[in-house]
Amino acid sequence: MTISLHRSAFFEAILKHEGSSVAVVENESGASFSYSPLLNSVAHAKEQLLALTGKCDTSISGERIAFMVESGYEYVVTLLAILACNAIAVPLAPSFPAPELRYIINNSEALVLISSAKYASKAEEVLTEGLDSIPLFYQLDGTRNISTIEEEVKLRDFSDEPRGGMMLFTSGTTARPKGVVLSQTNLTAQAKCLLEAWKYAPSDRLLHVLPLHHIHGTVNALLTPLLAGSSIEFMYPFNVNSVWTRLAAPFLPAEQANGHSQNHVGKTNGVQKDETKTPITFFTAVPTIWSRMLKAHESLSHDMQAAGKIAVSPKFFFRNTE
């Protein structure tokens, strides 16, 4: 069976990346996923979305698809599946109260609300009242759309004009949040500029501690690494001690490193591997995070401080201080 995805620079790049290279790591579980099955997972998720809505490749174009999924492989697959439909992804922050989420769903006129199992009860609460039009609801089953059957994935240009992208909402400092649509052309241009400026590489491992309903966490720390073939290790929400522990882990004395890594041994598409032994080479964060990390470094153990200094030295580490 052949499944078609809407052609984009992101999908073209993913097809060309080394299939065995790690694309996504979920730090908490230790699970990691290579580039090889990623587009297959996206294709399955796209077909499920079309089946749910009863739409085809052209009629779903431009529809708003809201989703509330935790940082990790399922988030990446869900976002890319929406873009593959030439639809508009509307990421929701699970930390928002239900009335705020209802406002975003109403304002975006979302056709569908997708939720992971973790946030299913929050999604159901949102759907109970206060909506102008109740969107279709779909709960992810937790399988991450990983199939044992490798189907052929082809990219194609559909006849309609590109209408997909993302709708991100402003913080609402002076008024109610406003939805800002970023087309796939816009997202691609931003990612390509960042790729050129920051020199992301397939050998990079980015530690992702940012929320994914803002442009920084999405474009700088997700779409651009995927375009480059880098690895993204999700560790959200940000915890200063956890971040220092992860950064230092590859450079700690063996007995300490082994003690830390026992809880982070997972599987890469079924193969056991300890991902904490891979140095973090890329870290992008906001000033508040950098400030907290500098302050916390003083209270770390001597070995942790020493390992942390090596981890963030120019030899291993690229720092962005947006």
RAURQUI-V941829 format. One line per field, one symbol per residue. ss: DSSP state (A for helix, B for strand, O for the rest). psi: psi as a letter, one per 30 degrees, with the letter a starting at -180 (. if undefined). A space follows every 50 residues. Layout:
BEGIN
ss: ???
psi: ???
END
This chain:
BEGIN
ss: OBBBBBOOAAAAAAAAOOOOOBBBBBOOOOBBBBOOOAAAAAAAAAAAAA AAAOOOOOOOOOOBBBBBOOOOAAAAAAAAAAAAOOOBBBBOOOOOOAAA AAAAAAAAOOOBBBBOAAAAAAAAAAAOOOOOOOOBBBBOOOOOOOOOOO OBBBBBOOOOOOOOBBBBBOOOOOOOOOBBBBBAAAAAAAAAAAAAAAOO OOOOBBBBOOOOOOAAAAAAAAAAAAAAOOBBBBOOOOOAAAAAAAAAAO OOOAAAAAAAAAAABBBBOOBBBBAAAOOOOBBBBOAAAAAAAAAAAOOO OAAAAAAAAAAOOOOOOBBBBO
psi: kkkkkkkleeeeeeeflkefkkekkjeeffklklfefefeeeeeeeeeee eefglaeeffkfkkjkkjklkaeeeeeeeeeeeffgljkjkkjffkleee eeeeeeefhkekjkkleegeeeeeeefelgkekjlkkkkkfffggjkfjj lkkkkljlfllkglbkjkklfhefakkkkjkjleeeeeeeeeeeeeefhk lffkjkjjgllggleefeeegdeeeeefglkkjkiklkjeeeeeeeefef glkeeeeeeefeggjakjhfkkkjfffkkkfkkklleeeeeeeeefefgl leeeeeeeeeeglfefkkkki.
END
